[in-house]
């Protein structure tokens, strides 16, 4: 759905086509007016379990009110959200905390990275999910962090250095053309997308667009990325496909394409945040019934950016 990013669109008109697939649609529309919630994760590569209470106390002394997210380990919510900029804290600059929206952790949790595994993050920049993989594996996996854009790789490298991540090798390839010389235990495709899960509404009811959201060829790019990711997996390897959009054409339709092209099993997984089942039909087109095992995370339910996550296994 091509859009001119300079032209404001009324959010009621824009999201009306999703009214039948978004639960509690009125609450969803209201939540579009709420500013993005800030979350952070304690960086266990720099902060021991013993020192976490001391670190949290230091942050609170600077006027940051925080609340622990019990569903996801070491994540915290900024209660006084509009009064705080996490990026300005010394603890952020020192890499003691890792700022990322709560739902961005979901693809990594579904991937379930383990020490000793060879893992590819095919579209990794600016590196939030790559860093989280390193933290979860205590920097003992081998992670290839790939992105095609040099400017984004610069941000990725800076983030990994700030967080003291040592287990990551950075590469620069078009994801669809990543060399087939290696086979990976696990691959994450957090695909470029229209970003509808990030949209917020301005004072005049217009959608505040994300940069680059007007690209109309995204599904074809996503299909190419997902197919190459599958081909890079070892037999029985695990593949996660995720986006931060609501659009079924970028979510279920892309995974459905892979299911019809390759030998794939859709896996269920235990998600820590509220979710809704993936679609098996959209605008009269039937998808593979196994897509009901994929998961949609809506912003008004998770209080974080909207996400779609599919967990797949190579047969």
N, C-alpha and C positions, 0 to 999 in steps of 0.2 A: 504494500500500500504506500505508494510514493507520496511524499509530503515536502512542501517547502518550509524549511525550518524557520524562515523569517516571518511566516504568516501564522498568526494565532488561530487555533482551532478551539471551538467550544467543546469542553470535555464531555458534556452530555451527548452531543452529536457523535463525537469520536468513539466513545466507549459503548454506545447503544448496541452495536452489533455483538457485543460480548454479554449482554444482559442475561441470556439464557444459560451461560456456562460459568458465570461468577456467582457463587452463593452469597446470599445477603447483599444483593446488588446495591441497595440504598446505603448500607454501611460502607461498602467499598467506595462509593462516590464521595461520601463524607470524609473518608480517610485520605482521599486525594488532597484535601485541604490542610492536612496536618504535616508540618515540616518533618524531614527525614530524621529518624531517631539515630543518635550516636551510640555505638557499642565499641568495646575494646576487649582484646584478649591479653592475658598475662603471657609474656614471652618466657616460657620455661627453659629456653636455652640460656637465658641470662639471670633468671630469678628462680631460686630454689623454692620448694614447697614451704620450707620453714620461713622464708623471707616474704612470702606473699602478704600476710597481714600487715607487716611493716610498710610495704610498698603502698598498699591500699590506704593506709593511714596517712602517708605523706601526700597522696593525691587528694584525699578528703580535706586535708589542712589547707589546700589551695582553693577551696570553695567548690570542688566538684562533688556533687552528691551522686553516689553510685548504688546500684542494686545488683546483686549477684543473679545471674541466669542459671538456675539450678539444672535446667535441662541440657545445657551444653557446657562442658568442662572449661573452667577458667575464663568464661565470658562474663562481662559486666555491662550494664546499661547506665548511661548518664541520665540521671533523673532530672536535673535542671538543664535540660537539653539546649535551650536557646541562649543560655548564659555562658556556655563553655565552648571553646575550640580546642579539641584534643591535640591537634597538630602544634599548638603553641606551648604545650607542656614540656618541661625538661625531661620527664620520664619517657615521652614519645621520642624526643630527639636522641636520647640515649638507647633507644631500642628496648626498653623494659616493658613497654606495652605495644600492642599491634592493633591499630584502629581498622576495623572492618565491620560492615553491616552483618547482623546476626545470621541472616539467611545465606550469606556468601559462604558460610561454613558448611552448609548442607551438602554440596557436591563432594567436598573432601571427606565428610563423615560417611557418605555413601560409598566412596572409593575405598575407605578403610585402609590407608597405607600402613605398611609394616616395615620395621627395620630389615635391611638386607634386600629389599625389592628394588627392581629397576623400573622407574616410573617416568612417564612422559606427561608433561603439562603442555599440550599442543598450542594453546593460545594463552600464554601465561601472564603477559604484562598487564598491569603494573606489579604483579607478583603476590597479591594477598593470599591467594589459595596455595601458591607454591610455598610460601613461607609457613602457612599453617600445616602443610604436609611435613615440612622439615621439623616443626615443633612437635607434632604428634609422634613422629618416628624418632625423636630425640637426636635428629641430625644423622641418623644411621641408615637411611635409605640412599640410593643414588637417583637423583631427580634431574631430568633434562627439562629445562625451562625454555620453551621456544616461543618466538614471536617474529613476525615478518618486518616490523617497523623498528628502525634504529632508535628513534626518539623514545618509543615505549620501552625498549630494552635498557635505555639509560636510566629510566625511572625504576625498572625492575632491579637493575644492579644496585642502585642506591638503596632501595628498600632492603634487599638481602644483606648488604653490608651493615646497615643500621641495626638490623636484627641479629647479626653475627651468625648467619646461616652459612655453613661450609659445604653442605652436601649437594649443592646445585651446580650443574654445568649449563651455561647459557648458550643457546644456538639461535641462528637467524635464518629461517626458511619460511617460505609460504607453507602454511600448514598442509595444504592439499598436495604439496610436493615434497614433504619431509622424506628423507632417504629411507629406503626399506632395508638398510644394511643391519639394523638392530631389531630384535623382537623384545617387547616390553611385557612385564608382569601385569602392569596396569597403565591405562591411559585416561587422562582427563581432557575432555573437550568442553571448555566453558566458552561457547561459541560467540562470535560477534553477532549482535542481534539488535532489534529495534528498541530495546530498553524500556518497553512499556511498563514493566514492573517498577521502574524508577520515576515515572511521571508524577508530577505534582501540579496543582492548579494555582494559577495566579489570582490576583485580586479581582480581575475582571472576568473570571471564569475560563480563562484561556489556559491551554496546556503549556507547561514550561518544558520545552523539548530538550532532549539530550543531544549532544553533538553527534552528527552522523546518523541520526535516526531516520533520515529520509531515503536511505538506500532501498531500491526495489528488488535487487537481485540477491537478497540475503538468504532465502531458502536454498538457492542453488549453491551458494558458498558453503552453507551449513552442511548440506548433503555431501559435498566434496570432502569437507573436513572429517565428517563422521566415517565415511567410507575409508579414507586413508588411515584414520585412527584404528579401525578394525583390522586393516591389513598389517598394521604395526604390532599387533598383539600376538603373544604366544598362544597356542591352543589352551583353552580353559581360562584365558586371561580376562580381566575385568575392564570394562569400558564405561565411563560416566559421560553422559551428554547433558549439559545444562545450559539454560539461558536465563536472563532476567526479563523475559517478556511474557505476555499473556497469549500472544497470537498462536493459534493451533498450526498455522502454516509454517511456523518456525520451530514448533515443538513436536507434537504428535506426528504431523505429516513427514517431518524429517526422519524420525525414528522408524516410522512405517516404511519409508523408502529403503532404509538399511535392512529391515526384516525381510523385504522382498528381494534384496540383492545378495545377501550373505546368510550364513548359518548362524543365527543369533538366538539366544535365550534371554527373555526379559526377566530380571530378578526382582523380587520384592526386598525391601529393607526396612529396618525400624527407624523411622524418622522421629526426631525429638520435638518437632514443632507441628502445629496443626496443619493438615494437608487434605487435599481432595484428589480423588482418583483421576488419572489421565483420561482423555476422551477417546472413545472408540468410534465417534462419528462427528463430522463437522460439515455443515452446509450441504447435507445430502451425500457426502462422501464417506464411505465406511473405511475405518482403519482396522488394523489387526487387533483382534480382541484382547491380546496380551498387553496392549498399551494401557489397559486399566490398572496395571501394576506400576506404571510410572506415576509421578506425583507432581501436583500443582500446589504451590504455596502462595497464598494471596496476602497482600500487604496488610489488609485490615484484620486478618486473623493472626499473623505472626508479629505484627508491629515492626516490620522490617521490609526491605525491598522484596517485591514479588519475584518468585523463582519457579522454574520447571526443572525437574531432575529425573533422568532415566538411567537405571542401572542395568547393564547388559553384559552377557557372557559370550565369549567366542566359543563356538562348538567345533 
